[in-house]
Amino acid sequence: MRLPLALALLLLACSTVAVAAQAPYYLWQGKHKTVCAQTSPGKSWIKVSRGFVKSDCSI
Protein backbone atom coordinates (compact mmCIF):
# COMPACT_ATOMS: atom_id res chain seq x y z
CA MET A 1 0.00 0.00 0.00
CA ARG A 2 2.84 2.41 0.74
CA LEU A 3 4.61 1.83 -2.57
CA PRO A 4 1.67 2.95 -4.79
CA LEU A 5 1.16 6.01 -2.58
CA ALA A 6 4.86 6.90 -2.78
CA LEU A 7 4.82 6.49 -6.58
CA ALA A 8 1.71 8.65 -6.87
CA LEU A 9 3.32 11.40 -4.79
CA LEU A 10 6.51 11.19 -6.84
CA LEU A 11 4.56 11.54 -10.09
CA LEU A 12 2.61 14.48 -8.69
CA ALA A 13 5.83 16.23 -7.64
CA CYS A 14 7.39 15.68 -11.08
CA SER A 15 4.32 16.93 -12.93
CA THR A 16 4.39 20.31 -11.17
CA VAL A 17 7.90 20.94 -12.53
CA ALA A 18 6.66 20.44 -16.08
CA VAL A 19 4.14 23.32 -15.91
CA ALA A 20 6.54 26.02 -14.69
CA ALA A 21 6.37 29.16 -16.82
CA GLN A 22 9.30 31.17 -18.16
CA ALA A 23 9.94 34.50 -16.45
CA PRO A 24 9.04 37.48 -18.68
CA TYR A 25 11.55 40.05 -19.97
CA TYR A 26 11.00 43.79 -19.48
CA LEU A 27 12.41 46.98 -21.00
CA TRP A 28 14.30 48.95 -18.36
CA GLN A 29 15.14 52.66 -18.80
CA GLY A 30 18.26 54.15 -17.22
CA LYS A 31 19.68 57.67 -17.56
CA HIS A 32 21.28 57.08 -20.97
CA LYS A 33 20.35 53.55 -21.94
CA THR A 34 17.45 51.13 -22.37
CA VAL A 35 18.01 47.41 -21.80
CA CYS A 36 15.94 44.23 -21.94
CA ALA A 37 16.21 42.02 -18.83
CA GLN A 38 14.16 39.78 -16.56
CA THR A 39 15.15 41.66 -13.41
CA SER A 40 16.12 45.25 -12.69
CA PRO A 41 19.74 46.11 -13.64
CA GLY A 42 19.96 48.39 -10.58
CA LYS A 43 17.98 50.58 -8.25
CA SER A 44 17.92 53.67 -10.52
CA TRP A 45 16.33 51.76 -13.45
CA ILE A 46 12.61 52.10 -14.27
CA LYS A 47 10.50 49.40 -15.93
CA VAL A 48 8.93 50.95 -19.05
CA SER A 49 7.07 48.05 -20.70
CA ARG A 50 4.87 45.05 -20.19
CA GLY A 51 6.39 41.57 -20.12
CA PHE A 52 7.89 40.02 -23.27
CA VAL A 53 8.58 36.35 -24.00
CA LYS A 54 11.74 36.82 -26.11
CA SER A 55 15.03 38.00 -24.60
CA ASP A 56 15.36 40.85 -27.13
CA CYS A 57 12.01 42.30 -25.91
CA SER A 58 10.33 41.77 -29.27
CA ILE A 59 6.81 40.48 -29.66
C-alpha positions in Angstrom: 0.0 0.0 0.0 2.8 2.4 0.7 4.6 1.8 -2.6 1.7 3.0 -4.8 1.2 6.0 -2.6 4.9 6.9 -2.8 4.8 6.5 -6.6 1.7 8.6 -6.9 3.3 11.4 -4.8 6.5 11.2 -6.8 4.6 11.5 -10.1 2.6 14.5 -8.7 5.8 16.2 -7.6 7.4 15.7 -11.1 4.3 16.9 -12.9 4.4 20.3 -11.2 7.9 20.9 -12.5 6.7 20.4 -16.1 4.1 23.3 -15.9 6.5 26.0 -14.7 6.4 29.2 -16.8 9.3 31.2 -18.2 9.9 34.5 -16.4 9.0 37.5 -18.7 11.6 40.0 -20.0 11.0 43.8 -19.5 12.4 47.0 -21.0 14.3 48.9 -18.4 15.1 52.7 -18.8 18.3 54.2 -17.2 19.7 57.7 -17.6 21.3 57.1 -21.0 20.4 53.5 -21.9 17.4 51.1 -22.4 18.0 47.4 -21.8 15.9 44.2 -21.9 16.2 42.0 -18.8 14.2 39.8 -16.6 15.1 41.7 -13.4 16.1 45.3 -12.7 19.7 46.1 -13.6 20.0 48.4 -10.6 18.0 50.6 -8.2 17.9 53.7 -10.5 16.3 51.8 -13.4 12.6 52.1 -14.3 10.5 49.4 -15.9 8.9 50.9 -19.0 7.1 48.1 -20.7 4.9 45.1 -20.2 6.4 41.6 -20.1 7.9 40.0 -23.3 8.6 36.4 -24.0 11.7 36.8 -26.1 15.0 38.0 -24.6 15.4 40.8 -27.1 12.0 42.3 -25.9 10.3 41.8 -29.3 6.8 40.5 -29.7 
